[in-house]
Amino acid sequence: MQNTTDRLSLKEKIGYSLGDTASNLFFQTFILFLPIFYTDVFGLPAAAMGTVFLVTRIFDALNDPLMGAIADRTNTRWGKFRPYILFFAIPFGIMGVLTFTTPNFDATGKLIYAYITYNLLMVMYTIVNVPYSALMGVITPNSLERTEVSSFRFVAAFVGGLIVQAATISLVKYFGQGNDAVGWQWAMGCLAGLAAVLFFVTFITTRERVQPPKEQKSEFKKDLKDLFTNKPWLLIAGATVFQLTFIVMRQSSVAYYFKYYVGAQQLNLFGKAIELSYEAFTSSFLLTGSVVTIIGVVLTKWFSKVLDKKNTYAGFLIAAALVNAVLYVARPQDVILIYVINLLFSFFVGPVSVLQWAMYTDTADYSEWKNHRRATALLMAASLFALKLGLALGGTLVGWILGYYGFVANQAQTPQAMAGIVSLLSLFPAILGIAGGLLMIRYPLTNKMMVKIEEDLTARRRQAVA
């Protein structure tokens, strides 16, 4: 039975979740538009863009455990994690604008500028998002309540995605007036300003309630040993790498798919001929997908109760991958089929994203239950490392595969390049999604086991206070 004293107010659930709206104003822009910005506006060759992603994101991922260790050892009157959300929101936004700024440099200068700005942006992302993710692990000791918080979080995250998908291209056109370089700079400024405000709301409305055991001493080596002997964490971390590589490859390919494969078309909808540009296709494709994803997110708590968390995660990830693979056979004129496949894919992805983070917080409870030690920020930072490794591999593979198939920006593509673009959206990512789902079959933390762990930890904490 859920302890009512562990329940969170609606205000705090919403306040916490708005931090992920803020993060996704950046994260979704990285995934959906940074590749095509770098190749078609900034002017980087596709292969060079892929290498920028690889180097930057691996460097960034390596910073996550360090940031986690720092956050675990932070003690302020605001808590361990909340201060980072407050003080680094504005620097994060500034680096977002600079990354989407196109300088008047030669090819070498632009490449150096891209490395510097994108690396600094991702450092800021780490400083804010490692503590933000760790905050969910200490906001309440109740596992089912954290699953509900995670649902709120990912509804808010997909709202951030909706804003990016619906508004970004329009903002670029509005501010750029034909100059996409200027348009992207101002569009990112608008998104960054909104993100800063939302991060401040998260800081104000949340509290940290779960503390490490009083007798625990801060020993980084022991924390690392606990992490790498935590079998449930190793499994969800491995699945995360496959999941994020799958999602990033797929989503980063959407703009290329519609610009070069589907193209502008005239559609007959409800007896009326409508001319749709590739920008309209891209935005509507992403937007309708996100709406359906939110439906999946809202239903996550029900699915996880009926099917168990691990079965929902594994089954839905595999289903999303299999459905997505069908896009390989879709022709440019099969617009309805393309959208239907996307809606099914988007529904299955919703619960996967929610459960990923809820299961990470469960592995933190498991580690404390097993080892009598808790290092929430380090565990969540290492989890972000897995996420960012998938982000790095996904973005890198997009650039390298496009280069391998002979893609050249802003030109009619060869049949070989077109085949590469279609495969990037469909078959290649689907293989990785299936692998991630299969890995989670061995995940041991069932709902029943988490109830036992929660009861034992509650008894320990009460005994420690008495």
C-alpha positions in Angstrom: 0.0 0.0 0.0 1.2 3.5 -0.8 2.1 5.6 2.2 0.0 8.8 1.9 2.8 10.8 3.6 5.0 10.1 0.6 2.5 11.6 -1.9 3.4 14.8 -3.7 1.1 17.7 -4.4 -0.1 18.4 -7.9 1.8 21.7 -7.8 5.1 20.0 -7.1 4.5 17.3 -9.8 3.8 19.9 -12.4 6.6 22.2 -11.1 9.2 19.4 -11.3 7.9 18.3 -14.8 8.3 21.8 -16.2 12.1 21.4 -15.9 11.9 18.7 -18.6 9.8 21.0 -20.8 12.8 23.4 -20.5 15.3 20.7 -21.2 13.5 19.4 -24.2 13.3 22.9 -25.8 17.1 22.2 -26.2 17.2 18.4 -26.5 14.5 18.1 -29.2 16.2 20.9 -31.1 19.5 19.0 -30.9 17.9 15.8 -32.3 15.5 17.2 -34.9 17.2 20.3 -36.3 20.9 20.5 -35.3 22.0 18.0 -38.0 20.2 19.7 -40.8 21.2 23.2 -39.4 24.9 22.1 -39.5 24.8 20.7 -43.0 22.3 23.0 -44.8 22.7 26.3 -43.0 26.0 26.4 -41.1 27.8 24.6 -44.0 29.5 21.5 -42.5 29.9 18.4 -44.7 27.8 15.5 -43.4 30.7 13.3 -42.4 32.3 16.3 -40.5 29.0 16.9 -38.8 28.9 13.3 -37.7 32.4 13.5 -36.2 31.5 16.7 -34.3 28.6 14.9 -32.7 30.8 11.9 -31.8 33.6 13.8 -30.2 31.4 16.4 -28.5 28.8 13.9 -27.1 31.3 11.4 -25.9 33.3 14.2 -24.1 30.0 15.4 -22.6 29.0 11.9 -21.6 32.3 11.4 -19.7 31.5 14.6 -17.7 28.3 13.1 -16.3 29.7 10.8 -13.6 32.0 13.7 -12.5 29.0 16.0 -12.2 27.1 13.3 -10.4 29.9 13.0 -7.8 30.0 16.7 -7.4 26.3 17.0 -6.9 26.2 14.1 -4.4 28.7 16.0 -2.3 27.0 19.4 -2.6 25.2 20.6 0.6 23.4 23.9 0.6 20.3 25.4 2.3 18.5 24.6 -1.0 19.6 21.0 -1.1 22.1 19.0 -3.2 20.6 19.3 -6.6 18.2 22.3 -6.9 20.9 25.0 -6.8 22.4 23.9 -10.1 19.0 24.2 -11.8 18.7 27.8 -10.5 22.2 29.2 -11.2 23.0 27.6 -14.5 19.7 28.1 -16.4 20.8 31.4 -18.0 24.4 30.3 -19.0 22.7 27.2 -20.6 20.5 29.4 -22.6 23.3 31.6 -23.8 25.3 28.7 -25.1 22.2 27.5 -26.9 22.0 30.7 -28.9 25.8 30.7 -29.6 25.6 27.2 -30.9 22.9 28.1 -33.4 24.9 31.2 -34.5 26.6 31.1 -37.9 29.9 33.1 -37.9 31.4 34.6 -40.9 34.4 32.3 -40.9 36.1 30.0 -43.4 35.4 26.3 -43.4 38.2 25.5 -40.8 37.1 28.4 -38.6 33.5 27.2 -38.7 34.5 23.7 -37.8 36.5 25.0 -34.8 33.6 27.2 -33.8 31.2 24.3 -33.9 33.4 22.2 -31.7 33.8 24.9 -29.1 30.2 26.1 -28.9 28.6 22.7 -29.0 31.0 21.3 -26.3 30.3 24.3 -24.0 26.6 23.9 -24.6 26.7 20.2 -23.6 28.8 21.0 -20.5 26.0 23.4 -19.5 23.4 20.7 -20.3 25.2 18.3 -18.0 25.5 20.8 -15.1 21.7 21.4 -15.2 20.4 18.0 -16.2 22.4 15.7 -14.0 21.1 17.4 -10.8 17.6 17.7 -12.4 17.4 13.9 -13.1 18.8 13.1 -9.6 16.1 15.3 -8.0 13.4 12.8 -9.1 15.2 10.2 -7.0 15.0 12.2 -3.8 11.7 14.0 -4.3 9.8 11.1 -2.7 10.8 7.7 -1.3 7.8 6.0 -2.9 8.4 4.0 -6.1 4.9 4.2 -7.6 4.7 7.9 -6.8 8.0 8.4 -8.7 6.5 6.5 -11.6 3.6 9.0 -11.6 6.1 11.9 -11.3 7.9 10.4 -14.3 4.6 10.4 -16.2 4.1 14.1 -15.4 7.7 14.7 -16.4 7.3 13.1 -19.8 4.0 14.7 -20.6 5.8 18.0 -19.9 8.9 16.8 -21.9 6.7 16.1 -25.0 5.0 19.5 -24.6 8.5 20.9 -24.9 8.9 18.7 -28.0 5.6 20.0 -29.4 6.7 23.6 -29.0 10.0 22.8 -30.8 8.2 20.9 -33.6 5.4 23.4 -34.1 7.2 26.7 -33.7 10.9 26.3 -34.6 10.7 26.4 -38.4 8.1 29.2 -38.2 10.3 31.2 -35.9 13.2 30.7 -38.2 11.2 32.0 -41.2 9.7 34.9 -39.2 13.0 36.2 -37.8 15.1 35.3 -40.8 13.0 36.7 -43.6 14.9 34.5 -46.0 18.2 34.5 -44.0 18.1 31.2 -42.2 21.3 31.9 -40.3 19.7 34.9 -38.6 16.5 33.1 -38.2 18.0 30.2 -36.3 19.9 32.5 -33.9 16.7 34.4 -33.0 14.6 31.3 -32.8 17.0 29.7 -30.4 17.0 32.9 -28.3 13.2 32.6 -27.9 13.4 28.9 -26.9 16.3 29.6 -24.5 14.5 32.5 -22.7 11.4 30.3 -22.2 13.6 27.4 -20.9 15.2 29.7 -18.3 11.9 30.7 -16.9 10.7 27.1 -16.6 13.9 26.0 -14.8 13.3 28.8 -12.2 9.7 27.5 -11.7 11.1 24.0 -11.1 13.5 25.3 -8.5 10.8 27.2 -6.6 8.2 24.5 -6.5 10.3 21.4 -5.5 11.9 20.0 -2.4 14.4 17.2 -1.6 13.2 14.7 0.9 15.3 11.5 0.6 18.8 11.8 2.2 21.7 9.3 2.2 22.0 7.1 5.3 23.5 9.2 8.1 26.3 6.8 8.7 27.3 6.8 5.0 30.7 8.3 4.2 31.4 9.9 0.8 33.8 7.4 -0.9 33.8 7.7 -4.7 35.5 4.3 -5.2 32.8 2.6 -3.2 30.1 4.5 -5.1 31.6 3.4 -8.4 31.8 -0.2 -7.2 28.1 -0.2 -6.1 27.2 1.2 -9.5 29.0 -1.4 -11.6 27.8 -4.3 -9.5 24.2 -3.1 -9.8 22.8 -5.6 -12.3 19.4 -3.8 -12.8 21.2 -0.5 -13.6 23.6 -2.2 -16.0 20.7 -3.7 -18.0 18.6 -0.5 -18.2 21.8 1.5 -19.0 22.6 -0.9 -21.9 19.0 -0.7 -23.1 19.1 3.1 -22.9 22.1 3.2 -25.3 20.2 1.1 -27.9 17.0 3.1 -27.3 18.5 6.5 -27.7 20.6 5.5 -30.7 17.3 4.2 -32.2 15.3 7.4 -31.4 18.1 9.8 -32.4 18.8 8.2 -35.8 15.1 8.0 -36.6 14.2 11.5 -35.5 17.3 13.2 -36.9 16.4 11.7 -40.3 12.9 13.1 -40.5 13.8 16.5 -41.9 16.1 14.9 -44.5 13.3 12.4 -45.4 10.7 15.0 -46.1 13.0 17.5 -47.8 14.7 15.1 -50.2 12.5 12.0 -50.4 8.9 13.0 -49.9 9.3 16.6 -51.1 6.5 19.2 -51.6 3.3 17.6 -52.7 -0.3 18.5 -53.4 -2.7 16.4 -51.4 -6.5 16.0 -51.7 -7.8 16.3 -48.1 -11.6 16.3 -47.6 -12.1 17.1 -51.3 -9.8 20.0 -51.2 -6.4 20.3 -52.9 -3.7 21.5 -50.4 -0.1 22.2 -51.4 2.3 21.1 -48.6 6.0 22.1 -48.5 8.6 19.9 -46.9 8.6 22.2 -43.9 4.9 21.7 -43.4 5.3 17.9 -43.8 8.1 17.9 -41.3 6.3 20.0 -38.6 3.0 18.2 -39.0 4.6 14.7 -38.9 6.5 15.5 -35.7 3.6 17.4 -34.1 1.0 14.7 -34.7 3.5 12.1 -33.5 4.1 14.0 -30.2 0.4 14.3 -29.5 0.0 10.5 -29.8 3.1 10.0 -27.7 1.6 12.1 -24.9 -1.4 9.7 -24.9 1.0 6.8 -24.5 2.7 8.7 -21.6 -0.6 9.3 -19.8 -1.4 5.6 -20.0 2.0 4.5 -18.7 0.9 4.0 -15.1 -1.9 1.7 -16.2 0.3 -0.3 -18.5 3.0 -0.7 -15.9 0.5 -1.9 -13.3 -1.1 -4.4 -15.6 2.0 -5.6 -17.5 4.7 -4.7 -15.1 7.3 -2.0 -15.7 9.9 -4.2 -17.4 7.5 -5.9 -19.7 6.0 -2.6 -20.8 9.4 -1.1 -21.5 10.7 -4.1 -23.4 7.5 -4.9 -25.3 6.7 -1.3 -26.3 10.3 -0.6 -27.5 10.3 -3.7 -29.7 6.8 -2.8 -31.0 8.0 0.7 -31.9 11.0 -0.6 -33.7 9.0 -3.2 -35.8 6.4 -0.6 -36.7 9.0 1.9 -37.7 10.8 -0.6 -40.0 7.7 -0.7 -42.2 8.6 2.9 -43.4 11.3 1.3 -45.6 8.6 0.2 -48.1 6.6 3.4 -48.1 6.8 5.4 -51.4 6.9 9.2 -51.4 3.2 9.3 -52.5 2.1 7.0 -49.6 1.6 10.0 -47.3 -1.3 8.5 -45.3 0.7 5.3 -44.7 3.7 7.3 -43.6 1.6 9.2 -41.1 -0.2 6.2 -39.7 3.1 4.3 -39.1 4.4 7.4 -37.4 1.3 7.5 -35.1 1.7 3.9 -34.1 5.5 4.3 -33.5 4.9 7.5 -31.4 2.3 5.7 -29.2 4.6 2.9 -28.4 7.5 5.2 -27.6 5.6 7.2 -25.0 5.7 4.6 -22.1 9.3 3.6 -22.9 10.5 7.1 -22.2 8.6 7.4 -19.0 9.6 4.1 -17.6 13.3 4.5 -18.5 13.7 7.2 -15.7 11.3 5.6 -13.3 13.4 2.4 -13.5 16.6 4.3 -12.9 15.3 5.6 -9.6 14.3 2.1 -8.7 17.9 1.0 -9.3 19.0 3.7 -6.8 16.6 2.2 -4.2 17.9 -1.3 -5.1 21.5 -0.1 -4.5 20.7 1.3 -1.1 18.7 -1.8 -0.2 21.6 -4.1 -1.2 24.6 -2.0 -0.1 23.3 0.2 2.6 24.7 3.2 0.6 23.0 5.7 -1.7 24.6 7.9 -4.4 21.6 9.1 -6.3 23.3 11.8 -8.4 26.2 9.5 -9.5 23.7 6.8 -10.5 21.6 9.3 -12.5 24.7 10.9 -14.0 25.9 7.5 -15.1 22.4 7.0 -16.6 22.7 10.2 -18.4 26.1 8.9 -19.7 24.3 6.0 -21.2 21.7 8.3 -22.7 24.3 10.6 -24.2 26.3 7.7 -25.5 23.2 6.7 -27.4 22.7 10.4 -28.4 26.3 10.5 -29.7 26.1 7.2 -31.6 22.7 8.2 -33.2 23.9 11.6 -34.3 27.2 10.3 -35.5 25.7 7.5 -37.5 23.3 9.9 -39.2 26.3 12.0 -40.5 28.5 9.1 -41.4 25.8 7.1 -43.2 24.7 10.1 -45.1 28.3 10.7 -46.1 28.7 7.0 -47.0 25.7 7.1 -49.3 26.9 10.2 -51.1 24.6 12.8 -49.6 25.3 16.5 -50.7 23.3 19.2 -49.0 20.8 21.4 -51.0 21.0 19.3 -54.2 18.9 16.6 -55.9 20.0 13.3 -54.4 21.3 10.3 -56.3 19.3 7.0 -56.0 22.0 5.7 -53.7 21.8 8.8 -51.4 18.0 8.5 -51.4 18.2 4.9 -50.3 20.5 5.9 -47.4 18.0 8.6 -46.2 15.1 6.1 -46.3 17.1 3.4 -44.5 18.2 6.0 -41.8 14.6 6.6 -41.0 13.4 3.0 -41.0 15.6 -0.1 -41.0 18.8 1.0 -39.3 17.3 2.4 -36.2 14.7 -0.4 -35.9 17.5 -3.0 -35.5 18.8 -1.1 -32.5 15.4 -0.7 -30.9 14.8 -4.4 -31.1 18.2 -5.1 -29.4 17.4 -2.7 -26.6 14.0 -4.4 -25.9 15.5 -7.9 -25.9 18.2 -6.8 -23.4 15.5 -5.8 -20.8 14.0 -9.3 -20.7 16.6 -10.1 -18.0 15.8 -7.0 -15.9 15.0 -8.3 -12.3 13.2 -5.4 -10.6 9.5 -6.3 -11.0 6.8 -4.3 -9.4 6.4 -6.9 -6.7 10.1 -6.8 -5.8 10.1 -3.0 -5.7 7.3 -3.1 -3.0 9.5 -5.4 -0.9 12.5 -3.1 -1.3 10.5 0.0 -0.5 9.1 -1.6 2.7 12.5 -2.6 3.9 14.0 0.8 3.2 11.2 2.6 5.0 11.7 0.3 8.0 15.4 1.1 8.0 14.9 4.8 7.9 12.4 4.7 10.7 14.8 2.7 12.8 17.6 5.1 12.1 15.5 8.1 13.3 14.2 6.3 16.4 
